[in-house]
């Protein structure tokens, strides 16, 4: 059995959005805002000689770089988020963060006041980075 460790880093941002899709509930077709929360999950080798998977401060810095354009924005105006459902936001963050963060396996984004979350995860290959 292969052993691994996972670490998580939380983040948050404030943003507005609307759903222009014809199937969307009329309530959500108007601009409205949320306090979004999220987390990234990084997997790594349990036998790392460093004693850690990744430097959490570096993860925090990378997450801030990726999430900063979303903060206090109208998400629909951001390329790739024209229909900014939670699922799309999680995928958008994952796609950008995975280019900079080896071992990233999952991004979760939620709206706590609504009790809603979406998670975008990849199935790790047999080797651990």
Secondary structure as GFF3:
##gff-version 3
##sequence-region A 1 129
A	DSSP	beta_strand	4	17	.	.	.	ID=ss1
A	DSSP	three_ten_helix	26	29	.	.	.	ID=ss2
A	DSSP	beta_strand	32	45	.	.	.	ID=ss3
A	DSSP	alpha_helix	56	67	.	.	.	ID=ss4
A	DSSP	three_ten_helix	68	70	.	.	.	ID=ss5
A	DSSP	beta_strand	73	74	.	.	.	ID=ss6
A	DSSP	three_ten_helix	75	77	.	.	.	ID=ss7
A	DSSP	alpha_helix	86	97	.	.	.	ID=ss8
A	DSSP	beta_strand	104	111	.	.	.	ID=ss9
A	DSSP	three_ten_helix	112	114	.	.	.	ID=ss10
A	DSSP	beta_strand	116	121	.	.	.	ID=ss11
###
